[in-house]
Amino acid sequence: MTTDSEWKDERDLGLQPLDALMVARGVDNHALVAASPTQLTHKQVQRARKGRRLTKNMQAKVLDAWLRVAGGQEKVADLFNYRGL
């Protein structure tokens, strides 16, 4: 059986590369939410930055919003150091 601390460790993966990219370019959570053509919330962006485990679909939504804001060529692997569920 999994303990509470083990479950927390599985979900919390630490700050993600997305966070560093956003800080470096001066992009805030609201900019990603506003740029997203799909439903993306401030809470979801915050979870993505802080390393809460996301699904592949949610990682794709964050990537799409990032590309619209930053205009870069990044891929999911450039924003996250894990693969979505």
Summary of the structure (lengths in Angstrom):
residues: 85
radius of gyration: 12.9
end to end distance: 20.7
largest distance: 44.9
contacts: 228
relative contact order: 0.21
helix: 61%
strand: 2%
